[in-house]
Amino acid sequence: MRNYPVKKGFKTDTETISSKIEKYNKSMEINGNTIVFSLPGIPKVKIECGRKTLDVETETDLSYSDPASSLKTYNNLITELTGFDAKERKKRMSKVD
């Protein structure tokens, strides 16, 4: 499970997060503060909402033909949800270590 910090002013409630996910996948399961859905090449994405960070757990399809595109889609989604792009997330993670 990965823990992503969220930019100040970005909402992490289930309703806001699910509305942003709809661009990527219309069908999702919402159970309390947890949203479960899939992306191409990633059969299961589980996001726990409602805190100052987003906890994201994924399952990867190793047989998927285009892993680069699934990674790009995933990174775009996380950027939209947190407000931090991949470079900023990496920078923040290296500060923690």
Backbone as CSV, one residue per row, in Angstrom:
resi,resn,N_x,N_y,N_z,CA_x,CA_y,CA_z,C_x,C_y,C_z
1,MET,0.850,-1.183,0.000,0.000,0.000,0.000,0.889,1.237,0.000
2,ARG,0.528,2.185,-0.828,1.259,3.450,-0.892,0.434,4.552,-0.260
3,ASN,1.120,5.449,0.385,0.486,6.567,1.064,0.895,7.842,0.333
4,TYR,-0.074,8.534,-0.268,0.214,9.739,-1.052,-0.246,10.986,-0.305
5,PRO,0.653,11.959,-0.109,0.228,13.233,0.492,-0.647,13.999,-0.491
6,VAL,-1.527,14.822,0.039,-2.457,15.588,-0.790,-2.187,17.071,-0.588
7,LYS,-2.161,17.812,-1.688,-1.925,19.254,-1.639,-2.995,19.949,-0.825
8,LYS,-2.603,21.005,-0.158,-3.545,21.817,0.615,-4.659,22.315,-0.298
9,GLY,-5.887,22.214,0.175,-7.023,22.676,-0.600,-7.679,21.583,-1.433
10,PHE,-7.025,20.431,-1.593,-7.612,19.315,-2.320,-8.447,18.496,-1.349
11,LYS,-9.678,18.196,-1.744,-10.572,17.428,-0.886,-10.315,15.936,-1.065
12,THR,-10.406,15.196,0.042,-10.186,13.747,-0.017,-11.426,12.967,0.395
13,ASP,-12.584,13.609,0.376,-13.799,12.877,0.718,-14.174,11.933,-0.428
14,THR,-14.939,10.922,-0.103,-15.302,9.884,-1.063,-16.012,10.450,-2.288
15,GLU,-16.898,11.398,-2.090,-17.659,11.974,-3.201,-16.749,12.686,-4.207
16,THR,-15.831,13.494,-3.724,-14.908,14.228,-4.594,-13.986,13.270,-5.346
17,ILE,-13.418,12.314,-4.620,-12.499,11.355,-5.233,-13.225,10.524,-6.295
18,SER,-14.428,10.047,-5.970,-15.163,9.212,-6.939,-15.532,10.004,-8.199
19,SER,-15.839,11.289,-8.048,-16.167,12.085,-9.232,-14.941,12.261,-10.142
20,LYS,-13.744,12.317,-9.563,-12.521,12.424,-10.368,-12.177,11.089,-11.017
21,ILE,-12.472,9.995,-10.332,-12.188,8.655,-10.868,-13.090,8.352,-12.058
22,GLU,-14.292,8.924,-12.091,-15.250,8.658,-13.164,-14.687,8.933,-14.555
23,LYS,-13.717,9.838,-14.660,-13.073,10.113,-15.949,-12.330,8.878,-16.467
24,TYR,-11.828,8.072,-15.531,-10.999,6.923,-15.868,-11.789,5.617,-15.907
25,ASN,-12.807,5.508,-15.054,-13.636,4.305,-15.007,-14.976,4.653,-14.367
26,LYS,-16.044,4.437,-15.111,-17.387,4.780,-14.622,-17.879,3.813,-13.549
27,SER,-17.433,2.560,-13.614,-17.916,1.582,-12.634,-16.907,1.444,-11.494
28,MET,-17.409,1.642,-10.292,-16.569,1.523,-9.095,-17.441,1.073,-7.942
29,GLU,-16.803,0.524,-6.935,-17.481,0.084,-5.725,-17.090,1.025,-4.602
30,ILE,-18.075,1.549,-3.892,-17.792,2.439,-2.767,-18.313,1.791,-1.496
31,ASN,-17.413,1.537,-0.551,-17.761,0.958,0.746,-17.207,1.868,1.841
32,GLY,-18.053,2.702,2.423,-17.584,3.643,3.445,-16.602,4.627,2.862
33,ASN,-15.354,4.626,3.358,-14.307,5.519,2.855,-13.388,4.848,1.841
34,THR,-13.787,3.684,1.338,-12.955,2.935,0.399,-13.622,2.874,-0.968
35,ILE,-12.820,3.131,-2.004,-13.291,3.045,-3.386,-12.440,1.998,-4.095
36,VAL,-13.099,1.062,-4.782,-12.401,0.018,-5.525,-12.847,0.092,-6.984
37,PHE,-11.872,0.089,-7.903,-12.154,0.153,-9.334,-10.984,-0.447,-10.088
38,SER,-11.060,-0.439,-11.408,-9.959,-0.971,-12.207,-9.563,0.014,-13.301
39,LEU,-8.346,-0.159,-13.773,-7.801,0.618,-14.886,-7.204,-0.375,-15.880
40,PRO,-6.980,0.018,-17.121,-6.337,-0.903,-18.068,-4.957,-1.337,-17.548
41,GLY,-4.758,-2.639,-17.396,-3.490,-3.160,-16.890,-3.409,-3.226,-15.383
42,ILE,-4.381,-2.657,-14.704,-4.429,-2.683,-13.238,-5.834,-3.151,-12.844
43,PRO,-6.001,-4.463,-12.642,-7.349,-4.991,-12.404,-8.001,-4.527,-11.103
44,LYS,-7.198,-4.081,-10.135,-7.794,-3.625,-8.871,-7.010,-2.446,-8.310
45,VAL,-7.718,-1.337,-8.115,-7.161,-0.166,-7.438,-8.083,0.108,-6.255
46,LYS,-7.507,0.155,-5.070,-8.287,0.386,-3.849,-7.759,1.656,-3.193
47,ILE,-8.641,2.653,-3.026,-8.245,3.940,-2.443,-9.029,4.165,-1.162
48,GLU,-8.305,4.454,-0.078,-8.941,4.815,1.185,-8.906,6.329,1.304
49,CYS,-10.089,6.947,1.395,-10.242,8.400,1.373,-10.539,8.942,2.770
50,GLY,-10.626,10.282,2.849,-11.117,10.936,4.047,-10.068,11.469,4.998
51,ARG,-8.796,11.253,4.719,-7.739,11.774,5.587,-6.915,12.794,4.812
52,LYS,-5.822,13.252,5.398,-4.961,14.220,4.718,-4.086,13.543,3.674
53,THR,-4.096,12.208,3.666,-3.357,11.442,2.671,-4.308,10.436,2.036
54,LEU,-3.908,9.919,0.881,-4.670,8.852,0.233,-3.849,7.572,0.312
55,ASP,-4.449,6.508,0.819,-3.806,5.200,0.845,-4.287,4.431,-0.374
56,VAL,-3.355,4.018,-1.219,-3.708,3.357,-2.472,-3.033,1.992,-2.535
57,GLU,-3.840,0.980,-2.836,-3.341,-0.378,-2.997,-3.709,-0.829,-4.409
58,THR,-2.768,-1.445,-5.124,-3.029,-1.872,-6.496,-2.630,-3.327,-6.696
59,GLU,-3.258,-3.946,-7.698,-2.856,-5.264,-8.190,-2.527,-5.081,-9.664
60,THR,-1.375,-5.570,-10.086,-0.937,-5.385,-11.468,-1.189,-6.643,-12.289
61,ASP,-1.630,-6.448,-13.526,-1.807,-7.546,-14.465,-0.497,-7.699,-15.230
62,LEU,0.292,-8.717,-14.887,1.605,-8.894,-15.506,1.527,-9.288,-16.978
63,SER,0.380,-9.778,-17.416,0.244,-10.187,-18.820,-0.277,-9.061,-19.714
64,TYR,-0.510,-7.876,-19.158,-1.037,-6.763,-19.950,-0.027,-6.345,-21.004
65,SER,-0.502,-6.081,-22.224,0.387,-5.851,-23.366,1.085,-4.491,-23.376
66,ASP,0.525,-3.482,-22.688,1.113,-2.134,-22.737,1.250,-1.546,-21.327
67,PRO,2.224,-2.027,-20.549,2.361,-1.551,-19.169,2.709,-0.067,-19.063
68,ALA,3.382,0.483,-20.069,3.743,1.908,-20.023,2.499,2.791,-20.033
69,SER,1.501,2.430,-20.819,0.281,3.237,-20.866,-0.515,3.115,-19.570
70,SER,-0.521,1.926,-18.957,-1.247,1.786,-17.689,-0.560,2.590,-16.589
71,LEU,0.773,2.636,-16.601,1.501,3.444,-15.626,1.218,4.926,-15.834
72,LYS,1.163,5.350,-17.078,0.869,6.757,-17.391,-0.538,7.125,-16.926
73,THR,-1.510,6.246,-17.176,-2.886,6.484,-16.739,-2.951,6.569,-15.218
74,TYR,-2.273,5.641,-14.534,-2.247,5.629,-13.072,-1.623,6.915,-12.523
75,ASN,-0.486,7.319,-13.082,0.173,8.544,-12.621,-0.693,9.781,-12.849
76,ASN,-1.389,9.829,-13.985,-2.295,10.956,-14.253,-3.423,11.000,-13.228
77,LEU,-3.972,9.832,-12.894,-5.038,9.763,-11.899,-4.541,10.242,-10.531
78,ILE,-3.392,9.745,-10.096,-2.856,10.131,-8.785,-2.536,11.626,-8.767
79,THR,-2.030,12.164,-9.869,-1.761,13.600,-9.954,-3.045,14.395,-9.786
80,GLU,-4.109,13.946,-10.439,-5.388,14.637,-10.348,-5.982,14.556,-8.938
81,LEU,-5.779,13.435,-8.261,-6.344,13.252,-6.922,-5.556,13.985,-5.835
82,THR,-4.229,14.065,-6.002,-3.390,14.635,-4.937,-2.893,16.046,-5.218
83,GLY,-2.821,16.431,-6.492,-2.294,17.743,-6.840,-0.788,17.752,-7.024
84,PHE,-0.142,16.618,-6.762,1.310,16.504,-6.934,1.598,15.593,-8.110
85,ASP,2.495,16.035,-9.034,2.861,15.150,-10.132,3.913,14.152,-9.653
86,ALA,4.296,13.222,-10.521,5.219,12.151,-10.133,6.546,12.701,-9.611
87,LYS,7.045,13.751,-10.236,8.322,14.344,-9.818,8.210,14.930,-8.405
88,GLU,7.110,15.636,-8.135,6.905,16.225,-6.805,6.707,15.138,-5.749
89,ARG,5.986,14.067,-6.104,5.782,12.969,-5.154,7.103,12.309,-4.812
90,LYS,7.952,12.102,-5.827,9.254,11.486,-5.594,10.102,12.368,-4.677
91,LYS,10.075,13.668,-4.929,10.835,14.614,-4.122,10.381,14.565,-2.657
92,ARG,9.067,14.528,-2.429,8.533,14.472,-1.071,8.906,13.157,-0.394
93,MET,8.870,12.065,-1.147,9.207,10.761,-0.576,10.676,10.697,-0.182
94,SER,11.553,11.320,-0.969,12.979,11.290,-0.648,13.291,12.144,0.585
95,LYS,12.467,13.146,0.867,12.660,13.959,2.068,12.337,13.172,3.329
96,VAL,11.411,12.225,3.219,10.983,11.423,4.367,12.085,10.486,4.818
97,ASP,12.828,9.917,3.842,13.886,8.944,4.170,15.022,9.527,4.921
